[in-house]
């Protein structure tokens, strides 16, 4: 992959990370609010905490990969 194509691919991945982060945060906040309103047991609400943490770890890994790809492309 060359210059502009590579940059577009990196930008597309970065947008995907941003959407996943925003969606995970909104779903997590909504689940916390809804769980409190509906009186859900803590163990059920904790599942949303684990899902949000998984999304954040995934986003961190993909962001690291994007950063590494961008860094190797600058030197050549």
Rosetta constraint file for C-alpha pairs under 8 A:
AtomPair CA 1 CA 5 HARMONIC 6.11 0.50
AtomPair CA 1 CA 6 HARMONIC 5.55 0.50
AtomPair CA 2 CA 6 HARMONIC 5.55 0.50
AtomPair CA 3 CA 7 HARMONIC 6.22 0.50
AtomPair CA 4 CA 8 HARMONIC 6.10 0.50
AtomPair CA 5 CA 9 HARMONIC 6.21 0.50
AtomPair CA 6 CA 10 HARMONIC 6.24 0.50
AtomPair CA 7 CA 11 HARMONIC 6.07 0.50
AtomPair CA 8 CA 12 HARMONIC 6.05 0.50
AtomPair CA 9 CA 13 HARMONIC 6.29 0.50
AtomPair CA 10 CA 14 HARMONIC 6.15 0.50
AtomPair CA 10 CA 66 HARMONIC 6.25 0.50
AtomPair CA 10 CA 70 HARMONIC 7.64 0.50
AtomPair CA 11 CA 15 HARMONIC 6.18 0.50
AtomPair CA 12 CA 16 HARMONIC 6.31 0.50
AtomPair CA 13 CA 17 HARMONIC 6.30 0.50
AtomPair CA 13 CA 62 HARMONIC 7.94 0.50
AtomPair CA 13 CA 66 HARMONIC 7.47 0.50
AtomPair CA 14 CA 18 HARMONIC 6.27 0.50
AtomPair CA 14 CA 63 HARMONIC 7.13 0.50
AtomPair CA 14 CA 66 HARMONIC 7.39 0.50
AtomPair CA 15 CA 19 HARMONIC 6.22 0.50
AtomPair CA 16 CA 20 HARMONIC 6.19 0.50
AtomPair CA 17 CA 21 HARMONIC 6.11 0.50
AtomPair CA 17 CA 59 HARMONIC 5.62 0.50
AtomPair CA 17 CA 62 HARMONIC 7.24 0.50
AtomPair CA 17 CA 63 HARMONIC 7.26 0.50
AtomPair CA 18 CA 22 HARMONIC 6.16 0.50
AtomPair CA 19 CA 23 HARMONIC 5.97 0.50
AtomPair CA 20 CA 24 HARMONIC 5.89 0.50
AtomPair CA 20 CA 55 HARMONIC 7.05 0.50
AtomPair CA 20 CA 59 HARMONIC 7.39 0.50
AtomPair CA 21 CA 25 HARMONIC 6.16 0.50
AtomPair CA 21 CA 55 HARMONIC 6.96 0.50
AtomPair CA 21 CA 56 HARMONIC 6.66 0.50
AtomPair CA 21 CA 59 HARMONIC 6.93 0.50
AtomPair CA 22 CA 26 HARMONIC 6.19 0.50
AtomPair CA 23 CA 27 HARMONIC 6.00 0.50
AtomPair CA 24 CA 28 HARMONIC 5.93 0.50
AtomPair CA 24 CA 52 HARMONIC 5.59 0.50
AtomPair CA 24 CA 55 HARMONIC 6.50 0.50
AtomPair CA 24 CA 56 HARMONIC 7.92 0.50
AtomPair CA 25 CA 29 HARMONIC 6.06 0.50
AtomPair CA 25 CA 52 HARMONIC 6.97 0.50
AtomPair CA 26 CA 30 HARMONIC 6.01 0.50
AtomPair CA 27 CA 31 HARMONIC 6.00 0.50
AtomPair CA 28 CA 32 HARMONIC 6.19 0.50
AtomPair CA 28 CA 48 HARMONIC 6.00 0.50
AtomPair CA 28 CA 49 HARMONIC 6.80 0.50
AtomPair CA 28 CA 52 HARMONIC 6.27 0.50
AtomPair CA 29 CA 33 HARMONIC 6.21 0.50
AtomPair CA 30 CA 34 HARMONIC 5.93 0.50
AtomPair CA 31 CA 35 HARMONIC 5.71 0.50
AtomPair CA 31 CA 45 HARMONIC 6.96 0.50
AtomPair CA 31 CA 48 HARMONIC 6.82 0.50
AtomPair CA 32 CA 36 HARMONIC 6.21 0.50
AtomPair CA 32 CA 45 HARMONIC 6.68 0.50
AtomPair CA 33 CA 37 HARMONIC 6.28 0.50
AtomPair CA 34 CA 38 HARMONIC 5.96 0.50
AtomPair CA 35 CA 39 HARMONIC 5.67 0.50
AtomPair CA 35 CA 40 HARMONIC 4.89 0.50
AtomPair CA 35 CA 41 HARMONIC 7.78 0.50
AtomPair CA 35 CA 45 HARMONIC 6.35 0.50
AtomPair CA 36 CA 40 HARMONIC 6.64 0.50
AtomPair CA 40 CA 44 HARMONIC 6.64 0.50
AtomPair CA 40 CA 45 HARMONIC 6.86 0.50
AtomPair CA 41 CA 45 HARMONIC 6.73 0.50
AtomPair CA 42 CA 46 HARMONIC 5.98 0.50
AtomPair CA 43 CA 47 HARMONIC 6.72 0.50
AtomPair CA 44 CA 48 HARMONIC 7.38 0.50
AtomPair CA 45 CA 49 HARMONIC 6.78 0.50
AtomPair CA 46 CA 50 HARMONIC 6.32 0.50
AtomPair CA 47 CA 51 HARMONIC 6.21 0.50
AtomPair CA 48 CA 52 HARMONIC 6.09 0.50
AtomPair CA 49 CA 53 HARMONIC 6.19 0.50
AtomPair CA 50 CA 54 HARMONIC 6.14 0.50
AtomPair CA 51 CA 55 HARMONIC 6.28 0.50
AtomPair CA 52 CA 56 HARMONIC 6.23 0.50
AtomPair CA 53 CA 57 HARMONIC 6.15 0.50
AtomPair CA 54 CA 58 HARMONIC 6.09 0.50
AtomPair CA 55 CA 59 HARMONIC 6.07 0.50
AtomPair CA 56 CA 60 HARMONIC 6.13 0.50
AtomPair CA 57 CA 61 HARMONIC 6.24 0.50
AtomPair CA 58 CA 62 HARMONIC 6.22 0.50
AtomPair CA 59 CA 63 HARMONIC 5.96 0.50
AtomPair CA 60 CA 64 HARMONIC 6.10 0.50
AtomPair CA 61 CA 65 HARMONIC 6.30 0.50
AtomPair CA 62 CA 66 HARMONIC 6.18 0.50
AtomPair CA 63 CA 67 HARMONIC 6.12 0.50
AtomPair CA 64 CA 68 HARMONIC 6.17 0.50
AtomPair CA 65 CA 69 HARMONIC 6.17 0.50
AtomPair CA 66 CA 70 HARMONIC 6.12 0.50
AtomPair CA 67 CA 71 HARMONIC 6.06 0.50
AtomPair CA 68 CA 72 HARMONIC 6.24 0.50
AtomPair CA 69 CA 73 HARMONIC 6.28 0.50
AtomPair CA 70 CA 74 HARMONIC 6.51 0.50
AtomPair CA 71 CA 75 HARMONIC 7.14 0.50
AtomPair CA 72 CA 76 HARMONIC 7.18 0.50
